[in-house]
Amino acid sequence: MSKLAIAVLVIASSVPSFRRAGTTFTDAGKAFPEDYFTEEQLNAIHKEKKLSVREVQSDAIPEGVDTSLISAALTAAATEEKTQEKKTASQTEPTKSTGTKATGKASTTKDTGASA
């Protein structure tokens, strides 16, 4: 099984607290799932000189960075990985024959004696 890692953006501010694109950034840094921001918001963040943006794998996030927002993304990725493993395993397992088994029970239909 592979070690799970997803791409995340680690964004840090050069000042203790700074707002841009509707989000507060700190000098400790915060990790965001790659698809967290719209393209317009990302452009504003990249243009802002008080913010630094790095793309890293979730298993390589530096100490002290707030990772609270990527927990859900990691859970979803882990669930998807397990689903893919199950699909792959079920495709490679031989299929079992499930023949019908005779029960030995006779039909219990009653004859009422009526004829058409």
PyMOL commands that set and color helices and strands:
alter all, ss='L'
color gray80, all
select helices_A, chain A and resi 39-47+58-60+68-92
alter helices_A, ss='H'
color red, helices_A
select strands_A, chain A and resi 7-13+17-20+23-26+30-33+51-57
alter strands_A, ss='S'
color yellow, strands_A
deselect
rebuild
show_as cartoon
